Amino acid sequence: MRIFIVTASLALIAFQAPAFAQDKVNQAGEARLTEMIEGRTAGQPLRCLPSHTLDSSTIIDGTAIVYRRGSTLYVNRPRSGAESLDDADVLVTTLYGAQLCQTDKVDLVDRYSRIWNGFVLLGDFIPYERVKSAER
């Protein structure tokens, strides 16, 4: 009976370990995102962005994708799959028009092995612009 209890306890710990690790990834991701948008103010959520105007994208582990257009950052917290986001992945996006929209799916591919790692379903794009300081 003791062996069963020990085995069951170890199994429970093993199943909870990924959840604890995920919390750490999300906390680290949230901290990195906070650092990126520091000194910026959020604008109204947008459903789509013109894809030809985007300069770059940054994956925030387990949290969000940040798209850059000029000095504006657009934070997208996926509706689904955010826990799969890993900065070692490459975003593979198939566009069905000239815009990147909240209804689009983005595949995640490991940049080294080129193995598909999952996908995210995009959410709203929240623009963050630098706070303009008072002129002297």
N, C-alpha and C positions, 0 to 999 in steps of 0.2 A: 504494500500500500504506500509506503514511504517513497519508493522509486517512482510510482505513478504521480504523486504530488510534486516531487522534484521535477520530473519530466514536464508535467503540466505547467509548473511555474516557469521553467526555462522557455517553454514554447510561448507562453504569454509575454515574457520579456522580449523574445525574438520578434514577435509580431508588433510590439510597441516601439521597438528601436527605430524602424523607418519613420514612424510618425514623429519621434523626437528629432531625428535628423532633419526631417522636412521643416519642422518649426525653426531650426537653426538656419536653414537655407533661406526661409522666408524672412527671418529677422535680419539676416545679412543683406538680402535683396532689398528689403524696405530701407535699411540704413543707407545703402548705396544710392537708391532712388532719391531719398531725402537729400543726400549730398549733391546729387546732380541738379535738383530743382531749387536748391537753396538760393535765395535772393530773387526768385521769380514768382509771379502771380499766375494763378490758374484762370483761364478763360472759359468760355462756354464750350461744352462738349460738341464735337463734330462727328458726323456719321462717316464722312469720307474725306480723303486727302488726294489732291492731284498727284499721281505717282511721279510724273516727270519733274516735279519741283522738289522732291525729297533728296537731301544731300547724303544722308547716312542713316544707319539704324544701329542700336546697341541693345543687346539682350541683358536684362537684369535677372540673374538666376532666380527661378521660382516665383517671379513677381510680375514683370512687365517687359514690354518692348518700347524703347524710346526712339522715335524717329526725329531727325533734325532737318529743318528747313531754314537756312540762314541762321539767325540767332534764336529762333523759336524751337522749343522742344515740344514734341507731341507724345504724351504718355498714353500707351495703350495697355490696359489691363485686360487680357483675354477673358472672354466669357467662359471659356472652357480650355483646360490643358495648361494653365499657367505653371502648375507644379512641374511640368516637363521642361520648362525653359532652362537652358544651360548655355553659358557664354562660350562653351566649346563647340556649340552647334552653329550651323549656317542656316539662315532663313531662306526657304525656297517658296516663293509666292507666285502663284499663277493668277494673273489679272485677266478679267473678262471685260475690261474696258480701260479707260484712261485713269481710273481712280482706284485707290486702295480703300476698301470700305469695311465697316464693322461686320458685314456678312461674309467676309472672305476667310478662307482657311489658309494657314501658313504651315508648311511642313518643316520639321526640324531634322537636319541631317548632320551627323557627326563630321566635323571638319577633317579629321584624321583618317578614320576608317571608311567614311562615306556611307555609313549605315544609317538608314532611316530610324529616327528616335521618337517619332510621334508627331503630333500636330497641335496647333492652337486655333481656336475660333476667336477672331478679333472682336474687341468691344469698341466703345467710344474712344475717340482721340481727344485727349484733354490738352489744349495748348498751354504752355508755360512760357511767359515772356519776362525778360529782365525788368525789374522795377526801375523806372526812370528816376534818377536822383534829381533833386531840385537844382536848377541852374544857379550859378553863382553870380 
